[in-house]
Amino acid sequence: MFGIGGGEFLFIIIVVLMLFGSDKIPEMARALGKGMAQLRNATNEVKSEINKGMRDNGIDANSLTGGITEEIDKAKQGLTKMISETNADASVKNEIDQIRENFASMNADVNPDVREFKPEIPEVLPETDPIPDAPDGPIKRQV
């Protein structure tokens, strides 16, 4: 309660008892309660007078505020949607990262020196290389 611990609250009670005495405290509490009730009633009366005046003059409270509450609700919904989409994107990214790690570990098991996926591209021999002749001469097909 108000950031006050049990020991501090007990100390405050003892000081109040010493200053005002045990017979004055109930009277003070009663007066404080009545004052708070009167303040609450006064604010409620002011609010009702304002609302009554606006109704009598045909003024809508929403037109005065410009629909701020509705705009705040729309912003909250948009923010919630954006956060949920971001979480979905993050989960997809996490899955992709997991797949990459699994693939890298599979590749590392085959060749421990390789930590990333590097596909092997076979060398292509040029088509212009002549086929070497055999020592006896060219190879002839037998029919």
C-alpha positions in Angstrom: 0.0 0.0 0.0 1.6 3.3 -1.2 5.1 1.6 -1.0 5.0 1.5 2.8 6.1 -1.6 4.5 4.6 -3.1 7.7 7.2 -1.6 10.0 6.8 1.9 8.5 3.0 1.6 8.8 3.3 0.6 12.5 5.7 3.5 13.2 3.2 6.0 11.6 0.4 4.6 13.7 2.4 5.0 16.9 3.3 8.6 16.0 -0.3 9.5 15.3 -1.4 7.9 18.6 1.2 9.9 20.5 0.3 13.2 18.8 -3.5 13.0 18.9 -4.3 10.4 21.5 -6.6 7.5 21.2 -9.8 9.4 21.8 -9.2 12.0 19.0 -8.4 9.4 16.2 -11.9 8.1 15.6 -13.2 11.7 15.3 -10.5 12.6 12.9 -11.2 9.4 10.8 -14.9 10.2 10.7 -14.2 13.8 9.6 -11.8 12.7 6.9 -14.3 10.1 5.6 -17.1 12.8 5.5 -14.7 15.2 3.7 -13.8 12.6 1.0 -17.5 11.7 0.5 -18.4 15.4 0.0 -15.6 15.8 -2.5 -16.8 12.8 -4.4 -20.4 14.1 -4.4 -19.2 17.5 -5.6 -17.2 16.0 -8.5 -20.2 13.8 -9.5 -22.5 16.8 -9.5 -20.1 18.8 -11.7 -19.9 15.9 -14.1 -23.7 15.5 -14.3 -24.1 19.3 -14.9 -21.7 19.2 -17.7 -23.3 16.2 -19.3 -26.8 17.7 -18.8 -25.7 21.0 -20.5 -24.2 19.1 -23.4 -27.4 17.1 -23.9 -29.6 20.2 -23.7 -27.5 21.9 -26.3 -27.3 18.9 -28.6 -23.6 18.4 -28.1 -22.1 15.0 -28.3 -19.1 14.2 -26.1 -17.6 12.2 -28.9 -17.7 15.2 -31.2 -15.8 17.3 -28.6 -13.0 14.7 -28.2 -12.9 14.1 -32.0 -13.4 10.4 -31.5 -10.1 10.1 -29.6 -11.2 6.9 -27.8 -12.1 5.2 -31.1 -8.7 6.2 -32.6 -6.9 4.9 -29.6 -8.8 1.6 -29.9 -7.9 1.4 -33.6 -4.3 2.0 -32.8 -4.3 -0.7 -30.1 -5.8 -3.2 -32.5 -3.2 -2.3 -35.2 -0.4 -2.6 -32.7 -1.7 -5.9 -31.5 -1.9 -7.2 -35.1 1.6 -5.9 -35.9 3.0 -7.6 -32.8 1.3 -10.9 -33.7 2.6 -10.7 -37.3 6.1 -9.9 -36.0 5.9 -12.9 -33.7 4.8 -15.1 -36.6 7.7 -13.8 -38.8 10.1 -14.4 -35.9 8.8 -18.0 -35.5 9.3 -18.6 -39.3 12.8 -17.1 -39.1 13.6 -19.4 -36.1 12.4 -22.4 -38.0 14.6 -21.5 -41.0 17.6 -20.9 -38.7 16.9 -24.4 -37.1 16.8 -26.0 -40.6 20.1 -24.3 -41.5 21.7 -25.5 -38.3 20.5 -29.0 -38.9 21.8 -29.0 -42.4 25.1 -27.6 -41.3 25.5 -30.3 -38.6 24.7 -33.0 -41.2 27.3 -31.5 -43.6 29.8 -31.2 -40.7 29.2 -34.9 -39.9 30.2 -35.9 -43.5 33.2 -33.5 -43.7 34.2 -31.9 -40.3 36.2 -29.2 -42.1 33.1 -27.8 -43.9 30.7 -25.8 -41.7 28.6 -24.3 -44.4 26.7 -25.8 -47.3 28.9 -25.5 -50.4 27.7 -27.6 -53.3 30.4 -29.2 -55.3 30.4 -28.2 -59.0 32.1 -30.7 -61.2 34.7 -29.4 -63.6 33.6 -29.4 -67.2 36.2 -30.6 -69.7 36.4 -28.6 -72.8 35.0 -30.3 -75.8 38.0 -29.3 -77.9 40.4 -31.6 -76.1 41.5 -34.3 -78.5 41.3 -37.9 -77.4 44.8 -39.1 -77.1 45.8 -41.9 -79.5 46.8 -45.2 -78.2 50.4 -46.3 -78.6 49.5 -48.7 -81.4 47.6 -46.0 -83.3 44.0 -44.9 -83.3 41.5 -47.3 -81.8 39.4 -49.0 -84.4 36.1 -50.5 -83.9 35.8 -54.2 -84.7 32.8 -55.3 -86.6 
